[in-house]
């Protein structure tokens, strides 16, 4: 269930919004877990070395973690067969 986190979805598929709460009670969106990848550019879903399309896990905005990096979106993927994972980065 979605009680302490904002979640979006339909058909039973949810995407969880990760937020960072600041001292002034504002918050910044840090990323998302699950759902559909919020691509900044064109989709770049990778294939695993075994040949299967990898499963989307989540997204993190690098600038929400460090102040000294440009706008970079980091997308995490996982292969359910091989248990390998990888990440894809996109810049604006």
Secondary structure as UniProt FT lines:
FT   STRAND          7..10
FT   TURN            11..12
FT   STRAND          13..21
FT   TURN            23..24
FT   STRAND          27..34
FT   TURN            49..50
FT   STRAND          55..61
FT   HELIX           62..64
FT   TURN            67..68
FT   STRAND          72..78
FT   TURN            80..82
FT   STRAND          85..91
//
